[in-house]
Amino acid sequence: MQIKLSNSDFTENLKLLVEAKGFVKVLGIRIRNAEELFQFRLILSASFFLILFVAGFIAGENLILYCALLGMVLFFLPTEILKGSIAKKARKILGELPDTIDMMASLLKAGLTLDESMMYIIRNLKGEIPGLFSLCHTKMLDGCSRAEAYDIAGRLSFCYEFRSFVKVLYQSEIIGNPISEVLKDLSRVYRNNQRDFLKIRAEKLESNLIIVIFMFIFIPMLALFLIPVLPQIKMMIG
């Protein structure tokens, strides 16, 4: 359930973002492809490297190590910002998914068609998933097949679970399965996965908290107790 992006995944996701919007903004700069992103990273890194280097030279300080560190950080910063945005969107979709599936199952059970259910969600809910449903609807109006429209929305979600969800919608419609029952089962699986994920995160936070307490509270308190007696211990050893 934890969302991580490899470099190959990131390159593919960047292409999808650019295809959807025409560009992506990083630190206020419009990026249209991977090459422009690399050039921006290089220019950003080199510019601040030179600025800090010149400032150190004027001040009579040797800041070459700080220049190198800052340049390295700024070179990777735009990529990390984009990765963070993509991962954040995927997490939001993952959080919205169980409630959306439950609502769609209820609407279908009430007699609405799949398209009518999607339009109801688009008009009455706010979030990432209604936006993806709207995109899907627009693509079908533009002449895409239902499978193509679902695939585009699924890939732009950057969320494996959402892609599985829309795949279930498409396949169930073709095969003729009772889709409302399929969606209930799918919602139950996603809720259980989320519960397990939250439990794992809570355990990690607890272990991290113990480390923080040890480093910033226990060690300083131990030092406060030992510092006054260190001279006496030294005299005893001497």
PLY file of the C-alpha trace (Angstrom):
ply
format ascii 1.0
element vertex 238
property float x
property float y
property float z
element edge 237
property int vertex1
property int vertex2
end_header
0.00 0.00 0.00
2.93 2.37 0.47
3.51 4.30 -2.69
7.04 4.58 -3.99
8.24 5.64 -7.42
11.25 4.22 -9.21
13.07 6.31 -11.81
11.42 4.42 -14.69
7.97 4.87 -13.12
8.68 8.57 -12.62
9.67 9.08 -16.27
6.48 7.39 -17.45
4.34 9.37 -15.00
5.93 12.63 -16.13
4.94 11.81 -19.72
1.37 11.13 -18.58
1.17 14.44 -16.70
2.44 16.36 -19.70
0.02 14.55 -22.03
-2.89 15.41 -19.74
-2.09 19.11 -19.10
0.48 20.02 -21.75
3.01 20.87 -19.04
3.82 20.53 -15.36
4.93 23.33 -13.04
7.99 22.90 -10.85
8.98 25.84 -8.65
6.93 28.08 -10.93
8.63 26.86 -14.15
6.69 25.05 -16.88
8.19 21.70 -17.87
7.06 19.91 -21.04
9.31 16.83 -21.16
12.08 14.98 -19.36
14.77 16.88 -21.26
13.43 20.25 -20.10
13.27 18.94 -16.55
16.92 17.87 -16.71
17.97 21.24 -18.14
16.04 23.06 -15.40
17.66 20.93 -12.70
21.11 21.62 -14.17
20.54 25.38 -14.46
19.07 25.62 -10.96
21.93 23.69 -9.42
24.68 25.55 -11.33
23.14 28.99 -10.68
23.02 28.61 -6.91
26.45 26.97 -6.91
27.94 30.01 -8.65
26.04 32.52 -6.51
27.24 30.94 -3.27
30.77 30.50 -4.61
31.01 34.16 -5.67
29.52 35.30 -2.35
32.13 33.26 -0.49
34.92 34.61 -2.68
33.85 38.22 -2.03
33.60 37.54 1.71
37.00 35.85 1.70
35.53 32.50 2.78
36.10 29.10 1.20
32.57 27.79 0.68
33.32 25.20 -2.00
32.02 22.31 0.14
28.78 24.16 0.89
28.48 25.08 -2.81
28.79 21.44 -3.81
26.25 20.28 -1.22
23.74 22.98 -2.17
24.19 22.27 -5.87
23.59 18.57 -5.32
20.45 19.18 -3.26
19.01 21.61 -5.81
19.79 19.24 -8.68
17.56 16.53 -7.19
14.94 18.87 -5.65
12.66 19.34 -8.73
12.43 15.59 -9.30
11.60 14.96 -5.67
8.92 17.67 -5.74
7.24 16.01 -8.72
7.54 12.56 -7.18
5.96 13.91 -4.02
3.05 15.45 -5.97
2.41 12.21 -7.85
2.57 10.10 -4.70
0.28 12.55 -2.88
-2.33 12.30 -5.64
-2.15 8.50 -5.58
-2.62 8.46 -1.80
-5.65 10.77 -2.03
-7.24 8.52 -4.64
-6.51 5.48 -2.51
-8.22 7.16 0.43
-11.30 8.09 -1.63
-11.63 4.70 -3.28
-13.60 2.62 -0.72
-16.32 5.28 -0.24
-16.57 5.85 -4.00
-16.92 2.12 -4.65
-19.60 1.81 -1.97
-21.55 4.71 -3.46
-21.30 3.30 -6.98
-22.47 -0.11 -5.76
-25.50 1.51 -4.08
-26.35 3.54 -7.18
-26.13 0.50 -9.43
-28.25 -1.52 -7.04
-30.84 1.31 -7.08
-31.20 0.83 -10.84
-28.86 3.43 -12.33
-26.64 2.45 -15.23
-22.85 2.59 -14.95
-22.70 5.87 -16.90
-25.47 7.42 -14.79
-23.67 6.35 -11.61
-20.44 7.94 -12.81
-22.25 11.18 -13.70
-23.89 11.26 -10.26
-20.49 10.93 -8.59
-19.02 13.61 -10.87
-21.79 16.07 -9.97
-22.12 15.34 -6.26
-18.68 14.45 -4.95
-15.46 16.42 -4.72
-12.01 14.91 -4.96
-9.60 13.24 -7.33
-11.82 10.34 -8.40
-14.74 12.49 -9.65
-12.16 14.40 -11.71
-10.90 11.14 -13.23
-14.46 10.02 -13.96
-15.06 13.37 -15.66
-11.94 12.87 -17.75
-13.12 9.39 -18.66
-16.52 10.76 -19.75
-14.87 13.51 -21.81
-12.60 11.02 -23.57
-15.60 8.87 -24.55
-17.37 11.96 -25.93
-14.22 12.71 -27.92
-14.44 9.33 -29.64
-12.36 7.05 -27.42
-13.70 3.60 -26.69
-14.78 2.82 -23.16
-11.68 0.63 -22.66
-9.37 3.42 -23.88
-11.07 6.05 -21.70
-10.86 3.82 -18.62
-7.21 3.06 -19.33
-6.33 6.76 -19.64
-8.09 7.59 -16.36
-6.45 4.62 -14.65
-2.94 5.57 -15.76
-3.44 9.22 -14.76
-4.49 8.14 -11.28
-0.95 6.79 -10.63
-2.74 4.36 -8.33
-2.67 0.61 -8.96
-5.86 0.05 -6.94
-7.82 2.57 -9.00
-6.62 0.97 -12.22
-7.83 -2.38 -10.91
-11.17 -0.78 -10.02
-11.83 0.64 -13.49
-10.69 -2.64 -15.03
-13.29 -4.45 -12.94
-15.94 -1.96 -14.13
-15.09 -2.57 -17.77
-14.79 -6.35 -17.55
-17.94 -6.76 -15.48
-19.91 -4.76 -18.03
-18.65 -6.97 -20.86
-19.11 -10.31 -19.09
-22.40 -9.32 -17.46
-21.49 -10.11 -13.86
-23.60 -8.57 -11.05
-21.31 -5.58 -10.76
-22.78 -4.20 -7.52
-21.81 -7.40 -5.69
-18.34 -7.35 -7.26
-17.85 -3.76 -6.09
-18.88 -4.58 -2.52
-16.26 -7.31 -2.38
-13.67 -4.98 -3.88
-14.48 -2.23 -1.36
-14.11 -4.72 1.50
-10.67 -5.74 0.24
-9.49 -2.12 -0.08
-10.78 -1.21 3.38
-8.95 -4.17 4.90
-5.77 -3.20 3.04
-6.07 0.38 4.30
-6.56 -0.85 7.86
-3.42 -2.99 7.59
-1.49 -0.09 6.05
-2.52 2.28 8.85
-1.56 -0.32 11.43
1.91 -0.68 9.87
2.34 3.10 9.76
1.32 3.39 13.42
3.90 0.75 14.36
6.59 2.60 12.41
5.66 5.90 14.04
5.86 4.27 17.45
9.35 2.90 16.77
10.47 6.26 15.34
9.11 8.02 18.43
11.16 5.73 20.66
14.30 6.60 18.67
13.55 10.33 18.91
12.96 10.10 22.66
16.22 8.18 23.08
18.27 10.64 21.01
16.84 13.96 22.17
15.72 13.24 25.73
17.49 10.23 27.24
20.98 10.99 25.91
20.95 14.71 26.95
19.61 13.77 30.41
22.32 11.14 30.77
24.92 13.72 29.76
23.58 16.18 32.36
24.00 13.56 35.08
27.48 12.50 33.94
29.09 15.88 33.25
29.23 16.98 36.95
30.86 13.71 38.04
33.31 13.38 35.14
36.09 15.34 36.92
35.73 13.11 39.99
35.86 9.96 37.84
38.95 11.32 36.08
40.65 11.99 39.45
39.82 8.49 40.64
41.23 6.93 37.47
44.33 9.18 37.66
0 1
1 2
2 3
3 4
4 5
5 6
6 7
7 8
8 9
9 10
10 11
11 12
12 13
13 14
14 15
15 16
16 17
17 18
18 19
19 20
20 21
21 22
22 23
23 24
24 25
25 26
26 27
27 28
28 29
29 30
30 31
31 32
32 33
33 34
34 35
35 36
36 37
37 38
38 39
39 40
40 41
41 42
42 43
43 44
44 45
45 46
46 47
47 48
48 49
49 50
50 51
51 52
52 53
53 54
54 55
55 56
56 57
57 58
58 59
59 60
60 61
61 62
62 63
63 64
64 65
65 66
66 67
67 68
68 69
69 70
70 71
71 72
72 73
73 74
74 75
75 76
76 77
77 78
78 79
79 80
80 81
81 82
82 83
83 84
84 85
85 86
86 87
87 88
88 89
89 90
90 91
91 92
92 93
93 94
94 95
95 96
96 97
97 98
98 99
99 100
100 101
101 102
102 103
103 104
104 105
105 106
106 107
107 108
108 109
109 110
110 111
111 112
112 113
113 114
114 115
115 116
116 117
117 118
118 119
119 120
120 121
121 122
122 123
123 124
124 125
125 126
126 127
127 128
128 129
129 130
130 131
131 132
132 133
133 134
134 135
135 136
136 137
137 138
138 139
139 140
140 141
141 142
142 143
143 144
144 145
145 146
146 147
147 148
148 149
149 150
150 151
151 152
152 153
153 154
154 155
155 156
156 157
157 158
158 159
159 160
160 161
161 162
162 163
163 164
164 165
165 166
166 167
167 168
168 169
169 170
170 171
171 172
172 173
173 174
174 175
175 176
176 177
177 178
178 179
179 180
180 181
181 182
182 183
183 184
184 185
185 186
186 187
187 188
188 189
189 190
190 191
191 192
192 193
193 194
194 195
195 196
196 197
197 198
198 199
199 200
200 201
201 202
202 203
203 204
204 205
205 206
206 207
207 208
208 209
209 210
210 211
211 212
212 213
213 214
214 215
215 216
216 217
217 218
218 219
219 220
220 221
221 222
222 223
223 224
224 225
225 226
226 227
227 228
228 229
229 230
230 231
231 232
232 233
233 234
234 235
235 236
236 237
